[in-house]
Amino acid sequence: MSREAATRRAFLGRCGVGFGAAALTSLLAREHAAAAGSGSGSNGLPGFPQLPVRAKRVIYLYMSGGPSHLETFDPKPELARLHGQPMPDSFTRGQQIAQLQGQRLACFAPQFPFRRWGKSGHEITEIFPHLGSVADELAIIRSMSTDAINHDPANTLMNTGTMISGRPSMGSWVLYGLGSLAEDLPGFVVLTSQDGRSPQPISQRMWHSGFLPGKFQGVPLRSRGAPVLYLERPGGVSPDRQADVINAVSRLNRAHDTAVHDPEIATRIAQYEMAFRMQTSVPGLVDLASESPAMLKRYGCEPGDGSFASNCLLARRLAERGVRFIQLYHRGWDHHNDLVKFIQGNARNVDQATAALITDLKERGLLDDTLIIWGGEFGRTPMAQKNKGGPGRDHHMKGFSMFLAGGGIKGGTCHGATDELGYHAVEKVVHVRDLHATILHQLGIDHERLSLKFQGLDLRLTGVEPARVVREILA
């Protein structure tokens, strides 16, 4: 008998054991895994993790569109002093610019005051007062850089480690290496919300499994209406009858797999069974009415409102249930015009909920082993962009800011710097590859050893160019 045929599910299927016994087996396995500190929902690669585990899960708060570092985490008094004057040619000569080619480039001052917050004295804009209240939990990276100047390739690079479409996403790589801690939910869940000037489109390939088996791709949960389309049981079909159908289909799929040995058949079997379990788990997960009024007020959300705040609360609930990788996309940070108006709106949407998530996880003892990441695909230019309405900022890839918290991160630290005008990352530069290597390191993965041979190449999230773990921000 092949190894695939000897798996627990195959054994149960051949012995005619129903879903009741399978559920009991899963519960016993979950209890054993909890005692051992590992997940039973889906096993990872043999020998993983290889490094000490500082984070068991990731919550990635993805600000799609490119937040301006100059209005959030990177104060630039010299840029303020030069406001309205020509941008010095020494900064921009020969540089790639998205939409300002051939235009007069004028310095555009940071539009909001910065304050020092917490014992660390982090300088954070006043439009983020709630984040200021948790400043000592944050490690702010002010020296991020990327290779892509436009949204789609920059999003693809930030999520998959390359601008080449069709590669596995970060969450898929993590799930492939470590497996899932959840029994009745996918190991990689995606939530989306939007607001602001121009909610840039995002693509399924941002959370796709690429050349990895399909069971490792992210599963979107909708913020409004049915969380997962077609998940509900059809009218007149009992759970027992549905279990009979799924068992029959699984037996047929296993018989076919014995003949052709296609890994996507195993994915299909697993997803049918996961969908069956999700019919019970998902309604309870998304029922925020079970949260106290005080908790809803803390996050600033209402049940079913589809907001970023609701998604943050769902993220905490997903973390509690063992989901390995949780990614929240908030679309609307593309501020080419009316920067002041639109960034204030987006700050209101995310500030309170992000701080509430950090505080809530800390109170529940989950922050220590949950890695939180906040940021977008790139930053914005120090030069003004004049469009209809008030001025904005163009795309910028040479220097921008992100922050990390929890999961073995040294809170209250500030890493790297851009130049005096916020154009180039000049001190302790962190490329996207370095960010990915650091995330994997905190999960116990050596980024150079998480790879898969595809089309004759050993491919990995961090690619073939040098990538380093940003140890300066690690506790």
C-alpha positions in Angstrom: 0.0 0.0 0.0 1.4 3.4 -0.9 2.1 6.0 1.7 -0.8 8.2 0.4 -3.2 5.2 0.6 -2.1 4.6 4.2 -3.1 8.0 5.6 -5.7 8.3 8.4 -8.5 9.4 6.0 -7.8 6.6 3.5 -7.8 4.0 6.3 -11.1 5.3 7.7 -12.6 5.4 4.2 -11.6 1.8 3.4 -12.9 0.6 6.7 -16.3 2.3 6.2 -15.9 4.5 9.3 -18.3 7.4 9.2 -17.9 11.1 10.0 -18.7 10.6 13.6 -15.7 8.4 14.2 -13.6 10.6 12.0 -14.6 13.6 14.1 -13.7 11.8 17.3 -10.3 10.9 15.9 -9.8 14.6 14.9 -10.7 15.8 18.4 -8.3 13.3 20.0 -5.6 14.3 17.6 -6.2 18.0 18.3 -5.9 17.4 22.1 -2.7 15.5 21.6 -1.3 18.2 19.3 -2.3 21.0 21.7 -0.4 19.2 24.5 2.6 18.8 22.2 2.4 22.4 21.0 1.9 21.5 17.3 -1.0 21.4 14.9 -2.9 18.3 13.8 -5.1 20.0 11.2 -2.6 19.6 8.4 1.0 18.3 8.9 3.9 20.3 7.5 7.1 19.2 6.0 9.3 16.7 7.9 11.9 18.5 9.9 10.0 21.8 10.1 10.3 24.0 12.0 14.1 23.9 12.0 14.6 27.0 14.2 13.2 28.1 17.6 9.6 29.1 17.1 8.8 32.6 18.3 5.5 32.9 16.4 2.9 30.2 15.8 0.7 32.3 13.5 0.7 35.5 11.4 -1.8 38.3 11.0 -0.9 40.4 8.1 -2.7 43.8 8.0 -2.2 44.7 4.3 -2.8 48.3 3.5 -3.4 47.9 -0.3 -2.6 51.0 -2.4 0.6 52.2 -0.7 0.3 54.3 2.6 2.4 57.4 2.7 5.3 57.0 5.1 5.5 60.8 5.3 2.0 61.0 6.9 2.3 58.0 9.2 5.7 56.8 10.6 8.5 58.9 9.1 8.7 62.6 10.1 10.8 64.8 7.8 11.3 68.4 9.1 13.7 69.2 6.2 11.0 68.3 3.7 8.6 70.6 5.6 11.2 73.4 5.4 11.4 73.0 1.6 7.7 72.8 1.0 6.7 74.2 -2.4 10.3 74.5 -3.6 11.7 72.4 -6.5 12.7 68.9 -5.5 16.6 68.8 -5.6 17.6 67.1 -8.8 20.3 65.1 -7.0 17.5 63.0 -5.4 15.4 62.3 -8.5 17.9 62.2 -11.4 17.7 58.9 -13.2 15.1 57.5 -10.8 12.0 55.6 -11.9 8.8 57.6 -11.3 5.2 56.3 -11.9 3.0 59.3 -12.9 5.2 62.4 -12.4 7.4 61.9 -15.5 8.2 65.2 -17.2 6.4 67.3 -14.6 7.8 69.9 -12.3 8.7 68.2 -9.1 8.0 70.2 -6.0 8.6 69.3 -2.3 5.4 68.4 -0.4 5.7 68.7 3.4 4.3 66.1 5.7 0.6 67.1 6.2 0.2 66.2 9.8 2.2 66.8 13.0 4.1 63.9 14.6 4.2 63.2 18.3 6.4 61.0 20.5 4.4 58.1 22.0 5.0 55.7 24.8 8.2 55.1 26.8 10.0 54.3 23.5 9.3 57.8 22.2 8.2 56.5 18.8 7.4 59.3 16.4 4.0 58.6 14.9 1.6 60.9 13.2 -1.3 62.4 15.2 -3.8 60.7 12.9 -2.9 57.4 14.6 -3.6 58.2 18.2 -4.7 54.6 19.0 -1.6 53.2 17.5 0.3 55.7 19.5 -1.2 54.2 22.6 0.5 50.8 21.8 3.7 52.3 20.4 5.9 50.3 22.8 4.6 47.1 21.1 5.7 48.2 17.6 9.0 47.7 15.8 8.8 50.3 13.0 10.9 49.8 9.9 11.6 53.1 8.2 13.9 51.8 5.5 11.8 49.4 3.4 12.4 49.1 -0.3 10.9 47.2 -3.2 11.5 46.7 -6.9 8.1 47.6 -8.4 6.7 51.1 -9.0 3.1 50.1 -9.9 0.5 48.4 -7.9 0.0 45.0 -9.5 3.7 44.0 -9.7 4.4 45.5 -6.3 1.5 43.6 -4.7 2.7 40.4 -6.4 6.2 41.0 -5.1 5.2 41.7 -1.6 2.9 38.7 -1.4 4.9 36.1 -3.4 8.5 37.3 -3.4 8.6 37.9 -7.1 6.9 40.0 -9.8 6.4 36.8 -11.8 2.7 35.7 -11.7 1.9 32.2 -10.7 4.2 31.8 -7.8 3.0 30.7 -4.3 2.0 33.4 -1.9 3.7 33.9 1.5 0.8 32.3 3.3 0.9 29.3 1.0 4.6 28.8 1.6 4.0 29.0 5.4 1.2 26.5 5.3 3.2 24.2 3.1 6.1 24.2 5.5 4.4 24.1 8.8 0.9 22.8 8.2 -2.2 24.1 10.0 -3.1 24.3 13.7 -6.9 24.3 12.8 -9.1 21.2 12.4 -12.3 22.8 11.1 -11.1 25.9 9.3 -8.6 26.5 6.5 -5.0 27.2 7.6 -4.8 30.3 5.4 -7.7 32.8 5.5 -8.1 36.1 3.6 -10.5 38.9 4.6 -11.0 42.1 2.6 -12.4 45.6 3.2 -12.2 48.9 1.3 -12.6 52.6 1.7 -11.1 55.8 0.4 -10.2 57.5 -2.8 -9.5 54.5 -5.1 -9.8 50.9 -3.8 -7.1 49.4 -6.1 -8.1 45.9 -7.4 -6.4 42.9 -5.8 -6.1 39.6 -7.5 -6.6 36.0 -6.2 -3.0 35.3 -7.1 -2.0 37.4 -4.0 -3.1 34.4 -1.9 -2.9 31.6 -4.5 -0.8 28.5 -4.0 0.9 28.8 -7.4 2.8 25.6 -8.2 2.2 24.2 -4.7 -0.9 21.9 -4.3 -4.2 23.7 -4.2 -4.9 22.9 -0.6 -2.3 25.5 0.5 -4.0 28.5 -1.2 -5.8 31.1 0.9 -9.5 30.9 1.4 -11.4 34.2 1.3 -14.1 34.8 3.8 -16.6 37.5 2.7 -17.2 40.4 5.0 -20.9 40.6 4.2 -23.6 38.0 3.4 -22.6 34.4 3.3 -19.0 34.1 4.5 -18.3 31.4 1.9 -20.4 31.0 -1.2 -22.2 27.6 -1.7 -21.1 26.4 1.8 -24.6 26.1 3.2 -26.3 22.7 3.0 -29.0 22.6 0.4 -32.6 22.6 1.6 -34.0 19.1 2.5 -30.5 17.6 2.8 -29.7 16.2 6.3 -26.2 16.1 7.7 -26.2 12.3 7.6 -27.3 12.3 3.9 -24.6 14.8 3.0 -22.0 12.8 4.9 -23.0 9.7 2.8 -22.5 11.7 -0.4 -19.1 13.1 0.7 -17.9 9.6 1.8 -18.9 8.1 -1.5 -17.2 10.9 -3.5 -14.1 10.5 -1.4 -14.0 6.8 -2.0 -14.2 7.4 -5.8 -11.5 10.1 -5.6 -9.2 7.8 -3.6 -9.7 5.0 -6.1 -8.8 7.4 -8.9 -5.8 8.6 -7.0 -4.5 5.1 -6.6 -4.4 4.8 -10.4 -3.0 8.3 -11.3 -1.3 9.6 -8.1 -2.3 13.2 -8.7 -1.8 15.4 -5.6 -4.7 17.6 -6.7 -7.0 14.6 -6.0 -5.9 14.6 -2.4 -6.5 18.3 -2.3 -10.1 17.7 -3.6 -10.8 15.1 -1.0 -9.4 17.3 1.8 -11.4 20.3 0.6 -14.7 18.4 0.5 -14.2 17.2 4.0 -13.0 20.6 5.2 -16.2 22.2 3.6 -18.3 19.7 5.5 -16.7 20.7 8.8 -16.8 24.4 8.0 -20.6 24.2 7.8 -20.5 24.0 11.5 -17.4 26.1 12.3 -17.9 29.1 10.1 -21.3 30.3 11.4 -20.0 30.4 14.9 -16.8 32.1 13.8 -18.5 35.0 12.0 -21.2 35.6 14.6 -19.8 38.7 16.2 -23.1 39.2 18.1 -21.6 36.7 20.6 -18.9 39.3 21.4 -19.7 41.7 24.3 -20.8 45.3 23.5 -17.6 46.5 25.2 -15.5 44.4 22.8 -17.4 45.7 19.7 -16.9 49.2 21.0 -13.2 48.6 21.6 -12.7 47.6 17.9 -15.2 50.2 16.6 -17.4 47.8 14.7 -20.9 46.4 14.3 -21.7 42.8 13.5 -22.0 42.3 9.7 -20.8 45.8 8.7 -18.0 44.4 6.5 -15.4 46.9 7.9 -11.7 46.5 8.6 -12.6 46.7 12.3 -14.9 43.7 12.0 -12.2 41.9 10.1 -9.7 42.6 12.9 -12.1 41.1 15.4 -12.5 38.1 13.1 -8.8 37.8 12.9 -8.5 37.5 16.6 -11.2 34.8 16.5 -9.4 33.0 13.7 -6.1 33.1 15.7 -7.9 31.6 18.7 -9.1 28.8 16.5 -5.6 27.9 15.2 -5.6 29.4 11.7 -1.9 29.7 10.7 -1.9 32.7 8.4 -4.5 35.4 8.4 -4.3 38.2 5.9 -6.5 41.3 6.0 -6.5 43.5 2.8 -7.8 47.0 3.3 -8.1 48.7 -0.1 -8.0 52.4 -0.5 -4.5 53.8 0.2 -3.8 55.1 -3.4 -3.7 58.8 -2.6 -2.8 60.6 -5.9 -5.0 63.5 -4.9 -6.8 65.0 -1.9 -4.2 63.3 0.3 -5.3 65.0 3.5 -8.9 64.1 3.2 -8.5 60.5 2.2 -5.6 59.5 4.5 -7.5 60.9 7.4 -10.5 58.7 6.5 -8.3 55.6 6.1 -6.6 56.3 9.4 -10.0 56.4 11.1 -10.8 53.1 9.5 -7.7 51.2 10.7 -6.2 53.0 13.7 -8.6 52.0 16.4 -9.1 48.4 15.2 -5.4 47.7 14.7 -4.6 48.9 18.3 -7.5 47.0 19.6 -6.3 43.8 18.0 -2.8 44.2 19.5 -4.2 44.9 22.9 -6.8 42.2 22.7 -4.3 39.6 21.7 -1.9 40.7 24.5 -4.7 40.4 27.1 -5.5 36.9 25.9 -1.9 35.8 26.0 -1.8 35.4 22.2 0.4 38.3 21.2 3.7 36.6 22.3 3.2 33.9 19.6 1.3 35.9 17.0 3.3 38.0 14.5 1.4 41.1 13.3 2.6 42.9 10.2 1.2 46.3 9.0 2.0 47.9 5.7 1.4 48.2 2.0 3.1 47.4 -1.3 5.2 50.6 -1.4 5.2 54.2 -0.1 4.5 57.7 -1.6 6.7 60.4 -3.1 8.1 63.4 -1.2 7.0 65.4 -4.3 3.4 66.7 -4.7 1.2 65.3 -7.4 -1.4 67.8 -8.7 -4.6 66.3 -9.7 -8.3 67.2 -9.5 -8.9 68.3 -5.9 -6.1 68.8 -3.4 -2.5 67.6 -4.0 -1.5 64.0 -3.4 1.6 61.8 -3.7 2.7 59.4 -6.4 3.9 55.8 -6.0 7.3 55.4 -4.4 9.4 52.3 -4.1 12.8 53.6 -2.8 11.8 54.1 0.8 8.8 53.5 2.9 7.6 52.3 6.4 6.0 49.2 7.9 5.7 47.9 11.4 5.7 44.5 13.1 4.5 43.5 16.6 4.2 40.4 18.8 5.7 37.1 17.8 9.2 37.7 19.2 9.5 41.2 17.9 11.3 43.8 20.0 8.6 46.4 20.7 9.5 50.1 20.9 12.3 49.8 18.3 12.8 51.9 15.2 14.9 50.3 12.4 16.6 52.1 9.5 16.0 55.5 8.0 15.3 57.3 4.8 17.2 60.4 3.7 16.3 63.9 4.9 13.5 64.2 2.3 12.2 60.7 2.7 13.2 59.6 -0.8 15.8 56.9 -0.5 16.2 54.3 2.2 19.8 55.0 3.3 20.3 53.3 6.6 19.9 49.6 7.4 17.9 49.1 4.2 15.2 46.3 4.4 14.2 44.8 1.1 11.0 42.8 0.7 13.1 39.6 0.6 14.5 40.5 4.0 11.0 41.0 5.4 10.0 37.6 4.2 13.1 36.0 5.6 12.4 37.6 9.0 8.8 36.5 9.0 9.8 32.9 8.2 12.5 33.0 10.9 10.0 34.0 13.6 7.9 31.0 12.5 10.9 28.7 13.0 11.8 28.4 9.3 15.2 28.9 7.7 14.1 30.7 4.5 16.9 29.0 2.5 15.6 25.6 3.3 11.9 26.1 2.5 11.9 25.3 -1.2 10.4 23.2 -3.9 11.8 22.1 -7.3 9.7 23.5 -10.1 10.6 23.5 -13.8 14.1 22.4 -12.9 14.7 25.1 -10.3 14.7 25.0 -6.5 12.3 27.9 -5.9 11.6 29.6 -2.6 9.7 32.6 -1.2 12.9 34.7 -0.8 14.2 33.9 -4.3 17.9 33.4 -5.3 19.2 36.9 -4.4 20.6 37.5 -0.9 18.1 37.9 1.9 18.8 38.5 5.5 16.9 38.2 8.7 16.4 41.7 10.3 17.8 40.6 13.7 17.9 44.1 15.1 14.1 44.1 15.6 14.0 40.7 17.2 13.6 40.3 21.0 
